[in-house]
Amino acid sequence: MKLEPVKLNRIRRSAINDGIKETCELRKWKLHAANIRTNHVHVVVGTRCDPEIVLRALKANSTRKMREAGCWTSTQTPWAQKGSKRWLWTDNQLQAAIAYVRDGQGAPL
């Protein structure tokens, strides 16, 4: 990372959530689950796209939404350079990932 770790406060989390939803709607991706925490984001998306494309699009649109909301003014990206891009091949894997994102991240913020 080029910056100090970014704290995702309530306003940033809301903007990120909007960016994720908008990206999935525009690209016709199925958003199964999203959980934006104070220092990281989990998302489960159904698509046949390369996961790298999904990750880049979600990061880009979430950053744009934060800038539009005035809660990210840096020209640098707020995101770590990489991110998990795991394929889920079975319904059991999908359901486990959804449960982890929704229920396995601690108390709601």
Beta strands, then each sheet from edge to edge (+ up, - down):
strand 1: 30-36
strand 2: 41-46
sheet 1: 1+ 2-
end
